[in-house]
Amino acid sequence: MTLHEAIRKLLEQVENREMTITELAVENERQSLYTKRNGEYPNQKQFAMRAMNYSEFEVVIRLRP
């Protein structure tokens, strides 16, 4: 499974199909969906960069209150 496929699978599991980058990273580890070649899980930055590179994903940036 690729990181792109893991993101899609994770988003399909939630009703509104929205998750934060942190939630994606945590759930990926919890479900052991995707690991890098060296066996490590990708970090949050890798999730963010992948999401920004695919037009099928919408990345929203908000200022925290």
C-alpha positions in Angstrom: 0.0 0.0 0.0 1.3 3.5 -0.8 1.0 6.5 1.5 -1.6 8.0 -1.0 -3.7 4.8 -0.7 -3.4 4.8 3.1 -4.6 8.4 3.3 -7.6 7.6 1.0 -8.5 4.5 3.2 -8.3 6.5 6.4 -10.5 9.3 5.1 -13.1 6.8 3.8 -13.4 5.4 7.3 -14.8 8.7 8.8 -18.3 9.9 8.1 -17.4 13.5 7.0 -14.2 12.4 5.3 -12.2 15.0 7.2 -9.1 14.4 9.4 -6.3 16.6 10.5 -2.8 15.7 9.5 -2.1 14.6 13.1 -5.2 12.3 13.1 -4.0 10.8 9.8 -0.6 10.0 11.2 -1.9 8.6 14.5 -4.5 6.4 12.8 -2.0 5.2 10.2 0.3 4.0 13.0 -2.6 2.5 15.0 -3.9 0.5 12.0 -0.4 -0.1 10.7 -1.5 0.8 7.1 1.7 2.3 5.7 5.4 2.1 6.6 8.4 3.4 4.8 10.9 1.0 3.3 12.9 1.2 6.5 9.9 0.1 8.5 9.3 3.5 10.1 6.0 5.3 10.0 5.8 8.5 8.0 5.8 11.7 10.0 3.1 14.4 9.8 5.1 16.5 7.4 5.1 13.6 4.9 1.3 13.3 5.2 0.9 17.0 4.6 3.2 17.0 1.6 1.5 14.0 0.0 -2.0 15.5 0.6 -0.9 18.7 -1.1 0.5 16.8 -4.2 -2.8 15.1 -5.0 -5.7 17.0 -6.4 -8.1 14.4 -5.0 -7.3 15.7 -1.5 -8.3 19.1 -0.2 -5.9 20.7 2.3 -7.4 23.3 4.5 -5.2 25.6 6.6 -6.8 27.4 9.5 -5.6 29.8 12.1 -6.1 28.3 15.6 -8.2 30.3 18.0 
